[in-house]
Amino acid sequence: MIQTVDHPSDPFTIEAAIAKFGAGKVLRTAIVALLTRSPKPADVDTLSNHLRKDIGLGPTEPPPEPWSFVR
């Protein structure tokens, strides 16, 4: 048996937002949303080995020994 759940939909329109909050606030919020940058995704090299394993990557290699560069 498949159960279906009906959610009452509240139709959201720009006109309803303008009527509720005002044209200036809606316009200002839209402009800010367009101009702000989303944060850069995390660099894979900075993830812990546990998180790397979760996304299917191998563990990080240990850093080279400091005296290996002296030769």
N, CA, C and O atoms as a printed pandas DataFrame, in Angstrom:
     atom_number atom_name residue_name chain_id  residue_number  x_coord  y_coord  z_coord
0              1         N          MET        A               1    0.839   -1.174    0.000
1              2        CA          MET        A               1    0.000    0.000    0.000
2              3         C          MET        A               1    0.885    1.238    0.000
3              4         O          MET        A               1    1.831    1.327    0.783
4              5         N          ILE        A               2    0.594    2.165   -0.847
5              6        CA          ILE        A               2    1.352    3.396   -0.948
6              7         C          ILE        A               2    0.547    4.517   -0.307
7              8         O          ILE        A               2   -0.601    4.774   -0.668
8              9         N          GLN        A               3    1.182    5.173    0.650
9             10        CA          GLN        A               3    0.518    6.276    1.324
10            11         C          GLN        A               3    0.951    7.581    0.664
11            12         O          GLN        A               3    2.141    7.828    0.470
12            13         N          THR        A               4    0.000    8.384    0.333
13            14        CA          THR        A               4    0.305    9.695   -0.223
14            15         C          THR        A               4   -0.029   10.748    0.817
15            16         O          THR        A               4   -1.046   10.666    1.507
16            17         N          VAL        A               5    0.836   11.727    0.915
17            18        CA          VAL        A               5    0.647   12.804    1.875
18            19         C          VAL        A               5    0.365   14.073    1.093
19            20         O          VAL        A               5    1.156   14.484    0.244
20            21         N          ASP        A               6   -0.747   14.674    1.383
21            22        CA          ASP        A               6   -1.102   15.926    0.723
22            23         C          ASP        A               6   -0.717   17.086    1.631
23            24         O          ASP        A               6   -1.175   17.191    2.769
24            25         N          HIS        A               7    0.135   17.950    1.097
25            26        CA          HIS        A               7    0.530   19.142    1.834
26            27         C          HIS        A               7   -0.275   20.313    1.298
27            28         O          HIS        A               7   -0.337   20.520    0.087
28            29         N          PRO        A               8   -0.883   21.067    2.174
29            30        CA          PRO        A               8   -1.594   22.243    1.676
30            31         C          PRO        A               8   -0.579   23.226    1.107
31            32         O          PRO        A               8    0.352   23.632    1.802
32            33         N          SER        A               9   -0.751   23.599   -0.122
33            34        CA          SER        A               9    0.209   24.489   -0.766
34            35         C          SER        A               9   -0.242   25.935   -0.597
35            36         O          SER        A               9   -1.395   26.289   -0.842
36            37         N          ASP        A              10    0.687   26.730   -0.180
37            38        CA          ASP        A              10    0.438   28.158   -0.044
38            39         C          ASP        A              10    1.130   28.830   -1.222
39            40         O          ASP        A              10    2.354   28.966   -1.215
40            41         N          PRO        A              11    0.384   29.249   -2.223
41            42        CA          PRO        A              11    1.034   29.818   -3.403
42            43         C          PRO        A              11    1.758   31.119   -3.045
43            44         O          PRO        A              11    1.142   32.096   -2.618
44            45         N          PHE        A              12    3.066   31.105   -3.231
45            46        CA          PHE        A              12    3.872   32.288   -2.954
46            47         C          PHE        A              12    4.097   33.028   -4.261
47            48         O          PHE        A              12    4.594   32.457   -5.232
48            49         N          THR        A              13    3.740   34.262   -4.278
49            50        CA          THR        A              13    3.949   35.084   -5.467
50            51         C          THR        A              13    4.681   36.353   -5.061
51            52         O          THR        A              13    4.687   36.741   -3.892
52            53         N          ILE        A              14    5.285   36.979   -6.031
53            54        CA          ILE        A              14    5.952   38.256   -5.787
54            55         C          ILE        A              14    4.935   39.297   -5.335
55            56         O          ILE        A              14    5.220   40.124   -4.469
56            57         N          GLU        A              15    3.760   39.247   -5.926
57            58        CA          GLU        A              15    2.727   40.207   -5.546
58            59         C          GLU        A              15    2.357   40.057   -4.071
59            60         O          GLU        A              15    2.131   41.049   -3.379
60            61         N          ALA        A              16    2.295   38.806   -3.591
61            62        CA          ALA        A              16    1.976   38.581   -2.182
62            63         C          ALA        A              16    3.099   39.090   -1.282
63            64         O          ALA        A              16    2.832   39.647   -0.217
64            65         N          ALA        A              17    4.351   38.905   -1.698
65            66        CA          ALA        A              17    5.479   39.398   -0.912
66            67         C          ALA        A              17    5.495   40.918   -0.873
67            68         O          ALA        A              17    5.760   41.509    0.174
68            69         N          ILE        A              18    5.214   41.556   -2.009
69            70        CA          ILE        A              18    5.170   43.016   -2.049
70            71         C          ILE        A              18    4.030   43.532   -1.184
71            72         O          ILE        A              18    4.187   44.530   -0.481
72            73         N          ALA        A              19    2.891   42.866   -1.231
73            74        CA          ALA        A              19    1.760   43.294   -0.407
74            75         C          ALA        A              19    2.070   43.126    1.080
75            76         O          ALA        A              19    1.620   43.925    1.901
76            77         N          LYS        A              20    2.829   42.101    1.427
77            78        CA          LYS        A              20    3.110   41.836    2.837
78            79         C          LYS        A              20    4.251   42.692    3.377
79            80         O          LYS        A              20    4.153   43.219    4.485
80            81         N          PHE        A              21    5.346   42.840    2.600
81            82        CA          PHE        A              21    6.543   43.504    3.103
82            83         C          PHE        A              21    6.807   44.869    2.488
83            84         O          PHE        A              21    7.564   45.654    3.059
84            85         N          GLY        A              22    6.221   45.174    1.364
85            86        CA          GLY        A              22    6.468   46.441    0.693
86            87         C          GLY        A              22    7.431   46.271   -0.465
87            88         O          GLY        A              22    8.298   45.397   -0.454
88            89         N          ALA        A              23    7.263   47.127   -1.469
89            90        CA          ALA        A              23    8.061   47.006   -2.691
90            91         C          ALA        A              23    9.538   47.279   -2.442
91            92         O          ALA        A              23   10.395   46.592   -2.998
92            93         N          GLY        A              24    9.843   48.263   -1.620
93            94        CA          GLY        A              24   11.239   48.614   -1.363
94            95         C          GLY        A              24   12.011   47.493   -0.698
95            96         O          GLY        A              24   13.136   47.187   -1.092
96            97         N          LYS        A              25   11.414   46.885    0.303
97            98        CA          LYS        A              25   12.099   45.813    1.020
98            99         C          LYS        A              25   12.285   44.586    0.134
99           100         O          LYS        A              25   13.330   43.938    0.188
100          101         N          VAL        A              26   11.283   44.262   -0.679
101          102        CA          VAL        A              26   11.396   43.115   -1.585
102          103         C          VAL        A              26   12.468   43.386   -2.634
103          104         O          VAL        A              26   13.270   42.503   -2.940
104          105         N          LEU        A              27   12.492   44.588   -3.185
105          106        CA          LEU        A              27   13.496   44.940   -4.195
106          107         C          LEU        A              27   14.893   44.920   -3.596
107          108         O          LEU        A              27   15.820   44.380   -4.199
108          109         N          ARG        A              28   15.051   45.507   -2.409
109          110        CA          ARG        A              28   16.362   45.534   -1.759
110          111         C          ARG        A              28   16.852   44.111   -1.459
111          112         O          ARG        A              28   18.028   43.808   -1.665
112          113         N          THR        A              29   15.972   43.251   -0.983
113          114        CA          THR        A              29   16.350   41.869   -0.684
114          115         C          THR        A              29   16.734   41.115   -1.949
115          116         O          THR        A              29   17.671   40.317   -1.934
116          117         N          ALA        A              30   16.020   41.360   -3.043
117          118        CA          ALA        A              30   16.341   40.696   -4.310
118          119         C          ALA        A              30   17.698   41.149   -4.838
119          120         O          ALA        A              30   18.471   40.333   -5.340
120          121         N          ILE        A              31   17.991   42.438   -4.728
121          122        CA          ILE        A              31   19.279   42.954   -5.209
122          123         C          ILE        A              31   20.422   42.397   -4.365
123          124         O          ILE        A              31   21.454   41.999   -4.906
124          125         N          VAL        A              32   20.245   42.366   -3.049
125          126        CA          VAL        A              32   21.288   41.822   -2.173
126          127         C          VAL        A              32   21.517   40.344   -2.474
127          128         O          VAL        A              32   22.659   39.884   -2.478
128          129         N          ALA        A              33   20.450   39.602   -2.723
129          130        CA          ALA        A              33   20.589   38.174   -3.038
130          131         C          ALA        A              33   21.329   37.971   -4.352
131          132         O          ALA        A              33   22.069   36.997   -4.496
132          133         N          LEU        A              34   21.146   38.861   -5.300
133          134        CA          LEU        A              34   21.840   38.733   -6.580
134          135         C          LEU        A              34   23.311   39.121   -6.485
135          136         O          LEU        A              34   24.146   38.559   -7.195
136          137         N          LEU        A              35   23.637   40.074   -5.620
137          138        CA          LEU        A              35   24.999   40.593   -5.573
138          139         C          LEU        A              35   25.912   39.859   -4.601
139          140         O          LEU        A              35   27.133   39.935   -4.743
140          141         N          THR        A              36   25.368   39.161   -3.634
141          142        CA          THR        A              36   26.229   38.474   -2.670
142          143         C          THR        A              36   26.701   37.143   -3.242
143          144         O          THR        A              36   25.967   36.446   -3.943
144          145         N          ARG        A              37   27.933   36.818   -2.926
145          146        CA          ARG        A              37   28.511   35.565   -3.396
146          147         C          ARG        A              37   28.232   34.466   -2.389
147          148         O          ARG        A              37   28.162   34.704   -1.183
148          149         N          SER        A              38   28.076   33.277   -2.903
149          150        CA          SER        A              38   27.919   32.135   -2.006
150          151         C          SER        A              38   29.307   31.703   -1.544
151          152         O          SER        A              38   30.283   31.902   -2.267
152          153         N          PRO        A              39   29.412   31.117   -0.359
153          154        CA          PRO        A              39   30.734   30.713    0.129
154          155         C          PRO        A              39   31.355   29.635   -0.752
155          156         O          PRO        A              39   30.666   28.779   -1.306
156          157         N          LYS        A              40   32.666   29.705   -0.861
157          158        CA          LYS        A              40   33.409   28.739   -1.661
158          159         C          LYS        A              40   33.350   27.367   -0.991
159          160         O          LYS        A              40   33.504   27.277    0.227
160          161         N          PRO        A              41   33.134   26.308   -1.753
161          162        CA          PRO        A              41   33.114   24.977   -1.141
162          163         C          PRO        A              41   34.465   24.638   -0.512
163          164         O          PRO        A              41   35.504   25.143   -0.937
164          165         N          ALA        A              42   34.435   23.793    0.483
165          166        CA          ALA        A              42   35.658   23.417    1.192
166          167         C          ALA        A              42   36.622   22.701    0.254
167          168         O          ALA        A              42   36.213   21.910   -0.595
168          169         N          ASP        A              43   37.902   22.991    0.421
169          170        CA          ASP        A              43   38.939   22.341   -0.365
170          171         C          ASP        A              43   39.097   20.905    0.125
171          172         O          ASP        A              43   39.124   20.655    1.330
172          173         N          VAL        A              44   39.201   19.979   -0.797
173          174        CA          VAL        A              44   39.277   18.564   -0.437
174          175         C          VAL        A              44   40.535   18.279    0.375
175          176         O          VAL        A              44   40.536   17.377    1.212
176          177         N          ASP        A              45   41.594   19.028    0.141
177          178        CA          ASP        A              45   42.847   18.773    0.853
178          179         C          ASP        A              45   42.747   19.086    2.343
179          180         O          ASP        A              45   43.540   18.574    3.133
180          181         N          THR        A              46   41.790   19.914    2.737
181          182        CA          THR        A              46   41.671   20.286    4.144
182          183         C          THR        A              46   40.723   19.377    4.918
183          184         O          THR        A              46   40.591   19.526    6.133
184          185         N          LEU        A              47   40.060   18.442    4.245
185          186        CA          LEU        A              47   39.118   17.553    4.925
186          187         C          LEU        A              47   39.857   16.492    5.733
187          188         O          LEU        A              47   40.957   16.073    5.372
188          189         N          SER        A              48   39.243   16.068    6.822
189          190        CA          SER        A              48   39.833   15.000    7.627
190          191         C          SER        A              48   39.698   13.672    6.878
191          192         O          SER        A              48   38.901   13.548    5.948
192          193         N          ASN        A              49   40.479   12.698    7.292
193          194        CA          ASN        A              49   40.425   11.388    6.639
194          195         C          ASN        A              49   39.052   10.747    6.773
195          196         O          ASN        A              49   38.613   10.023    5.880
196          197         N          HIS        A              50   38.371   11.010    7.887
197          198        CA          HIS        A              50   37.027   10.454    8.087
198          199         C          HIS        A              50   36.061   10.997    7.029
199          200         O          HIS        A              50   35.302   10.230    6.436
200          201         N          LEU        A              51   36.083   12.299    6.792
201          202        CA          LEU        A              51   35.201   12.884    5.780
202          203         C          LEU        A              51   35.615   12.462    4.379
203          204         O          LEU        A              51   34.761   12.242    3.520
204          205         N          ARG        A              52   36.917   12.348    4.141
205          206        CA          ARG        A              52   37.380   11.892    2.830
206          207         C          ARG        A              52   36.876   10.485    2.537
207          208         O          ARG        A              52   36.496   10.187    1.405
208          209         N          LYS        A              53   36.867    9.612    3.555
209          210        CA          LYS        A              53   36.372    8.249    3.382
210          211         C          LYS        A              53   34.873    8.268    3.085
211          212         O          LYS        A              53   34.392    7.472    2.278
212          213         N          ASP        A              54   34.128    9.176    3.735
213          214        CA          ASP        A              54   32.680    9.260    3.522
214          215         C          ASP        A              54   32.329    9.604    2.079
215          216         O          ASP        A              54   31.304    9.152    1.569
216          217         N          ILE        A              55   33.162   10.394    1.419
217          218        CA          ILE        A              55   32.852   10.779    0.041
218          219         C          ILE        A              55   33.604    9.931   -0.977
219          220         O          ILE        A              55   33.567   10.218   -2.173
220          221         N          GLY        A              56   34.287    8.885   -0.509
221          222        CA          GLY        A              56   34.901    7.936   -1.428
222          223         C          GLY        A              56   36.337    8.225   -1.796
223          224         O          GLY        A              56   36.837    7.667   -2.772
224          225         N          LEU        A              57   37.020    9.078   -1.050
225          226        CA          LEU        A              57   38.422    9.365   -1.320
226          227         C          LEU        A              57   39.306    8.581   -0.370
227          228         O          LEU        A              57   38.872    8.161    0.703
228          229         N          GLY        A              58   40.532    8.392   -0.772
229          230        CA          GLY        A              58   41.489    7.710    0.087
230          231         C          GLY        A              58   42.036    8.656    1.141
231          232         O          GLY        A              58   41.792    9.860    1.079
232          233         N          PRO        A              59   42.778    8.123    2.112
233          234        CA          PRO        A              59   43.354    8.982    3.149
234          235         C          PRO        A              59   44.447    9.868    2.566
235          236         O          PRO        A              59   45.040    9.557    1.533
236          237         N          THR        A              60   44.695   10.966    3.244
237          238        CA          THR        A              60   45.747   11.871    2.787
238          239         C          THR        A              60   47.102   11.241    3.046
239          240         O          THR        A              60   47.271   10.454    3.977
240          241         N          GLU        A              61   48.050   11.595    2.221
241          242        CA          GLU        A              61   49.399   11.089    2.413
242          243         C          GLU        A              61   50.069   11.907    3.502
243          244         O          GLU        A              61   49.839   13.113    3.595
244          245         N          PRO        A              62   50.894   11.276    4.329
245          246        CA          PRO        A              62   51.587   12.044    5.368
246          247         C          PRO        A              62   52.568   13.011    4.709
247          248         O          PRO        A              62   53.089   12.723    3.631
248          249         N          PRO        A              63   52.824   14.145    5.338
249          250        CA          PRO        A              63   53.764   15.097    4.741
250          251         C          PRO        A              63   55.167   14.504    4.704
251          252         O          PRO        A              63   55.490   13.641    5.521
252          253         N          PRO        A              64   56.005   14.949    3.776
253          254        CA          PRO        A              64   57.364   14.406    3.700
254          255         C          PRO        A              64   58.173   14.804    4.935
255          256         O          PRO        A              64   57.894   15.806    5.592
256          257         N          GLU        A              65   59.166   13.998    5.219
257          258        CA          GLU        A              65   60.038   14.298    6.355
258          259         C          GLU        A              65   60.820   15.574    6.045
259          260         O          GLU        A              65   61.235   15.772    4.903
260          261         N          PRO        A              66   61.029   16.435    7.029
261          262        CA          PRO        A              66   61.714   17.709    6.756
262          263         C          PRO        A              66   63.134   17.532    6.245
263          264         O          PRO        A              66   63.601   18.336    5.439
264          265         N          TRP        A              67   63.832   16.489    6.700
265          266        CA          TRP        A              67   65.221   16.321    6.275
266          267         C          TRP        A              67   65.349   15.708    4.883
267          268         O          TRP        A              67   66.459   15.600    4.362
268          269         N          SER        A              68   64.236   15.304    4.272
269          270        CA          SER        A              68   64.321   14.732    2.931
270          271         C          SER        A              68   64.622   15.805    1.884
271          272         O          SER        A              68   65.063   15.483    0.780
272          273         N          PHE        A              69   64.391   17.064    2.215
273          274        CA          PHE        A              69   64.673   18.143    1.271
274          275         C          PHE        A              69   66.124   18.607    1.353
275          276         O          PHE        A              69   66.582   19.338    0.474
276          277         N          VAL        A              70   66.848   18.202    2.379
277          278        CA          VAL        A              70   68.203   18.680    2.611
278          279         C          VAL        A              70   69.188   18.038    1.650
279          280         O          VAL        A              70   70.210   18.651    1.343
280          281         N          ARG        A              71   68.934   16.859    1.173
281          282        CA          ARG        A              71   69.876   16.132    0.323
282          283         C          ARG        A              71   70.212   16.874   -0.881
283          284         O          ARG        A              71   70.995   16.397   -1.702
